[in-house]
């Protein structure tokens, strides 16, 4: 057997394996972070009635131990009930109760860690008419 053709096949196989591994790592990295997909109330919305809960959905499961959510009024006073949690039935949903909110502007602050350990933070406003 020709050793030159054998070593060439080995090099091609090694390159193919390396390329497949790199592609797998890139694809896995693309799903690594938890991205906000929607919220209730929607970001930037003006609602007629105050919500009883603020809910934020992500595109993948989040770690309950490291998830936080809070709601502040215009004066940066916390107005949620302090019961923020990842929903036990839907681990893509972070939620917190709020007391009866008067008319005004509010901001929701959230921080989550995806199941693979990547942290993501964000915030969004909403208004009660």
WOVEN-V828957 format. One record per pair of residues at least 4 apart in sequence whose C-alpha atoms are under 7 Angstrom apart, sorted by the first residue. I is the first residue (numbers start at 1). J is the second residue. Records with the same first field share a line. If there is no record, write none. Layout:
I=J ; J
//
This chain:
2=6
3=7
4=8
5=9
6=10
7=11
8=12
9=13
10=14
11=15
12=16
13=17
14=18
15=19
16=20
17=21
18=22
19=23
20=24
21=25
22=26
23=27
24=28
25=29
26=30
27=31
28=32
32=114 ; 116 ; 118
33=114 ; 118 ; 120
34=58 ; 59 ; 60 ; 114 ; 120
35=58 ; 59
36=57 ; 58 ; 59
37=57 ; 58 ; 59
38=42 ; 56 ; 57
39=43 ; 55 ; 56 ; 57
40=54 ; 55 ; 56
41=45 ; 54
43=124 ; 125 ; 126
44=124 ; 125 ; 126
45=126 ; 127
46=126 ; 127 ; 128 ; 129
47=127 ; 128 ; 129
48=128 ; 129
49=128
50=100 ; 101 ; 128
52=97 ; 98 ; 99
53=95 ; 96 ; 97 ; 98
54=95 ; 96 ; 97
55=93 ; 94 ; 95 ; 96
56=93 ; 94 ; 95
57=92 ; 93 ; 94
58=92 ; 93
59=92
60=92
61=91 ; 92 ; 114 ; 115
62=91 ; 92 ; 112 ; 113 ; 114 ; 115
63=67 ; 113 ; 114 ; 115
64=85 ; 86
66=112 ; 113
67=111 ; 112 ; 113
68=84 ; 110 ; 111 ; 112
69=84 ; 96 ; 109 ; 110 ; 111
70=78 ; 80 ; 108 ; 109 ; 110
71=78 ; 79 ; 80 ; 106 ; 107 ; 108 ; 109
72=76 ; 77 ; 78 ; 79 ; 106 ; 107 ; 108
73=77 ; 78 ; 79 ; 105 ; 106 ; 107
74=105 ; 106
79=98 ; 99
80=96 ; 97 ; 98 ; 99
81=97 ; 98 ; 99
82=96
83=96 ; 97
84=95 ; 96
85=94 ; 95 ; 96
86=91 ; 93 ; 94 ; 95
87=91 ; 93 ; 94 ; 95
102=128
103=128 ; 129
104=127 ; 128 ; 129
105=126 ; 127 ; 128
106=125 ; 126 ; 127
107=123 ; 124 ; 125 ; 126
108=123 ; 124 ; 125
109=122 ; 123 ; 124
110=121 ; 122 ; 123
111=120 ; 121 ; 122
112=119 ; 120 ; 121
113=117 ; 118 ; 119 ; 120
114=118 ; 119
//
